[in-house]
Amino acid sequence: MFKETKAIAKQFVETAQEPIHTFDNMLKDDPELVIPLAIIHTVPVALMIIGTTQIIIGHQKLRAEKERTKQIRLKAMLHHGCRHHHGIKPHMHKLAKPEV
């Protein structure tokens, strides 16, 4: 039983290493493939980095726009002396104190 298990494990290792040997042999036979293969593997990584950066920048712009809108609403409440609700959160009225 131990010999059978050892034979199965050896066969599994050889099968797992077969694609690696095939890839190595392909590169030995045709070394010009190294640069195109490197480019093929680099492009998705570069696109992922660019996409992640754009998402971060988009979130920062959204946060800045929300803050700007909040400041505009607060200034409008201060200048108009508005005391009733026009879609503004109640806690913002506490922040808005009329100018003296």
PyMOL commands that set and color helices and strands:
alter all, ss='L'
color gray80, all
select helices_A, chain A and resi 2-29+31-80+90-95
alter helices_A, ss='H'
color red, helices_A
deselect
rebuild
show_as cartoon
